[in-house]
Amino acid sequence: MKKIMVVDDEADQILTVKYTLEQFGEDYDIITANSGPECLKILETNVPDLILLDIMMPEMNGWEVFNKIKENTEWVDIPIVFLTARADRTAENAGNFLGDAYIEKPFEFEDFKLRIKKILKD
């Protein structure tokens, strides 16, 4: 069973992504975090196969969380997909360059499914 962590400060976004992942027909273990610090705390004991990471969060934004994850040798190989409402070209270019993918919210179900499955190699 593949584990996917969803990190977003908006509870409704977490529920939407979780529901969408459950509709894939795959047996994923979904882990959620409401902030960057919570994400890092969970990673200490529960390492997922993929992280879906929001960029715009208070306290610690997605770029900062990304950097902290990549600094840790135990977490460096976790694929990270930036999942964000931020739609400017700079964020998209940085997200595609740094992460494994950049997906804008709201997303199309089929595109989201194909991209996640490709990264997880399902």
Helices and strands as residue ranges (DSSP letters): E 3-7, H 11-22, E 29-33, H 36-43, E 50-53, H 62-71, E 80-84, H 89-98, E 101-104, H 109-120
